[in-house]
Amino acid sequence: MKYSIAVVAMLALAVHPASAQNKGTAAKKVAKPPAAAPVEEKDAATLEFEKFRAMMEETNPAELFEAQGEEFWKNKRGHNNVSLAESCDLGLGVGVVKGAYVQMPRYFADAGKVMDVERRIVWCMINKQGFNEADLMKRPFASDSHTPEATSLVTYVAGQSRDMKFAVPLKDPHVKDVYEIGKEVVNYRAGPYDFSCNTCHGTDGKRIRMQNLPNISTHRGATSAVMGWPGYRMTGGVMLTQQWRMGDCFRQQRFPQPKYLSDTVTSLLTYMTANANGATYKGPGIKR
């Protein structure tokens, strides 16, 4: 094959750049400095609320529920008169709570399901301690006059993972399947307003009134969404869990609210928490 003089010259320049210049002077590449990470801009209202939240965190009432939950975990209770500490496996061995919260939802072979922490604790209360399922389902969420035992238990278990990194086991095919279902759920549009979870939480920069709306498809947004739960809600002065939060989101979309501890809610919690994998858990927290 014949090459033109021009092509040969171009090849020579590409292969031997130094020979195409003055002898002994090789071209020097200047390394570009790494791009700075984008800085999240916060408006005055957000900054002011963060100051208020920081002051509240110093005397977070969630500590009271955490202490109550520890008693519920360690004391012998229920029809079977056993403690959760001696009967309930949260995925790391019977009675082990240290680090369990940040590694859930996860698959439990004895139940044949992927479970978030609240779902698992209630399952243990029913199947290990002998509590009546119908009784636990009557009032699953806190009010100004009632805090479910499961809420305090979740608060205690969550506190035992403080300052640890989220690590939902996505390599488990059961968990991965539920994660993918969660991804479908957040995109599903329905109801009188044709809303989906992603209508509010699928893009950056949205807010409603004073509340920033995190983009749960991103690591930063998902971290913001799951951080601080369970949380003490200043509006109403009650302790609430992520099970409540998911149900309330359905209510705001004008969807029928899911049954307590449903597969749908677990799939959503799996999707969000796994998207926050690697972030350090700071909680239980304060909510507005």
N, C-alpha and C positions, 0 to 999 in steps of 0.2 A: 504494500500500500504506500502511495506517495503522499508526503505531507508538504504543504507550502512552507516557504521560509518563515512566514508570519506565525504559523501554527507551531513550528519547531521552536521559534523564539519564545512563544508564550509558555510552552511546556518547560523550557529551560528556566524561565523565571519562576515557575511554580515549584519546580523540584530543587533548584539551586538558587534561592533568593540572594544569598551572599555573593555569588559570582556575578550577579547582574549589577552589583553596586561597586563602589570603590573597594579594593582589596582590603580585608581586615576590618571592615565595618559592617556588621550584621544589623538588620533592622531590629529594633527593640520594641516589644509590645508593652504598652502601658496598661496595667491592670486597673479595671474600673472598681471603685469602692462599692461594697455591697449596698443594695438599696435599703433605705431605712424602713422599718416596719411602719405601716400606716398608724397614725395616732387617732384614736377615737375622740372626736370632739363632743364635749358635753355642754349643754346649755346651762344657764344659771339655775333654773328650777331643778334640774337633775343633780347638780353639784350641791345645792342646798339640802335636797332630800338625802343625799349620801352622807352629809354631815350629821343630820338628824338620826339616820340609821346607825351610824357609827357610835353615837352616844347611847342609843338604845341597846346595841349589842353588848355594851359593857355590863349591863344588868339584864341580860336576856331572860325573860320568864320561862323560856323553853327548858332551862336547867331544872325547873321544878317538875316538869313532866318527864324529863329524862330520869330524875331520881325516882319518881313513881314507877316508871317503866322498869327500872332495875329491880324494884321489889316484886313486881308482877313476874319478871323473868325468873327470879331465884326462888320464889316461894312455891310450895306445893299447893296446887289449886285444882278446881274442876272436879267432875264426878270421879275421875281416876286418882285424884289426890297425888299428882306428880308435878314437878316443876318443868318449865321449858328448858331450864339449864341442864336438866338430866334427860331430856327426851327429844328436844327439837334440834334438827340439823339445818342450818342456814346455808349449807354448801361447803363448809370448811371443817365439818365434824360436829358431832352432837355437843351442844352447849357453847360452841365457839362463836363469839360475836365480834372479836377484834378483826376488822377488815372485811367483814361479811357484806356490809351495806354497799360498799363501792364495787363489789363484784356481782351485784344483782341488777337486773333480772338474770336468772340462770335456770338451767334445766334440772328438774328433780325426778329421778327415776321412780321413786316411791309414789309420787303423785301423777307421773306421766305427763307433766306439763312444765312449760317455762313459767316461772313465777317471779314477780317483784317481791320486795321484802314484806309488804303488808299482806299480800295474798298468802305468802308462805307462813307468816306468823299466825294468821287466822286459821289456816289449814292445820297447823300444829295444835292450836287451842282446841280444835274440834276433834282431830284424830289422835292426839296424844293425851290431852288433858281431859277430854270428854265433855267439853262445853257443847251446848245445844246450838246448832247452826242457825236456826230460825231466830233465836234470841240475839245472836251476834249481828244478824242482818237487819234487825228492826231499826236501830239508830246507829249507823256506821260512822257518822261524822259528828264532830263536836258542835255544841251550841253553848249559849251563855250559862246553861245550867247542867251541862253534861259533857264529859270527855270520855269517849270509849276507851276501854282498856287497851285495845289494839293500837290506838293513836299514841298512847304513852309508851307502849312497847316499841313501836317503830322509832319513836324519838330516842329511846335508850340505845337501840341497836345502831341507829345512825350516828349517834355521838361516839360510838366505839370505832368509827372509821374517820373521825376528824383528822385532817391533815394528811390523809392518804389519797392516792390517785385512783380515779375511776378506771375500772378494768373489767368491763362487761365481756364475758368470754365468747366473742364472736366466732372463734374457731370451731365451737360446738355447732354442728349442723342444725340442731333443734333451735338454738338461739338465733342463728343466722336466718332461718326460715321465718321466725317470729319478727325479727328486725325488718325483713322485706315486707311482711304484712303491715307492719307499722308505717313503713314508707308509703304503702298504698293508701292507708287510712288517712294520712295527713293530706293527701292529694284529692280525696274523695269529696266532691261537691254535691250538696243536697240541701233540703230544707227550704223554707219560704224565701230566704235571701240568697240561695244558691252559694252558700259559704262552704269553705273547707278550712281545715286547720291552717293551711298555707295562705289563705286569704289574709290572715293577720301575721302569720309567723313563717312566711316563705320567702321574704325578701328583706333586704337591709333597710334601715332608716325609717321604719314605721313606728307610730305611737298612737295611743288613744288617750285623750285628755293629758294627764301628767305621767302616764305610764309608757315607757319604751317597750316595744314589742320585739323580742329577740327572734332572729332568723334561725330556727331550729335545725335547718339543713346544714349549717356551718358549725365548726367546732366551737367558735367563740359564742355563737348564739345559743347552741345547745347547752353549753356550760352555764350561761346566764340563766337559762330556763330551769335547769335542775338544781342549781346551787341554792343552798339555804333551806331546802325542804328536807324533812318536815319543818314547818315554820310557825312561829307565833304571830298571829295576825293582829296588828294593832287595831284595825277596824273590827270591833266586836270582842277583842280580847280573848281569842280562842286559839287552840293549837290545832293545826290542820296538816294533812298529809298530801302527797301527790295524787293519791286516789281521789281525794276531794277536788283537787285542782283540775284534773282531767274531766271529771263530771261537770264541774262548773263551766268549763270551756264549751262542752256540748250544750249546756243550757244557754249560754250566750249566743251560740250559733242557731238557737231555736231548734236543735235536734232533740229527739227523745234521749233522755239521759241513760247511759249504759248501766246495766246491773252492777252492783257493788262487786268488785274483784273479778270483773269479766275479762275474757280473752282480749277484747278490743282495747281495754285500758292497759293491760300488760304489754300488748304490742306497741302501743304508743310510748310507754315508759322505756321499753327496750330500745326503740329507735332513738329517742332523745338522749338517753343515758349513754348508749354506745357511741353516739356522735360526740359526746363529751369525754370519751376515753382519753386518759393521760392528764386531764385537769385535776387539780388538787381540791378535794372536797372540804368546804368550809361550812359547817353547820352542826346541829340544827340552827336555823336562823330567824331573822325578823322579816315579816312581810307587812306591807302597808294595809 
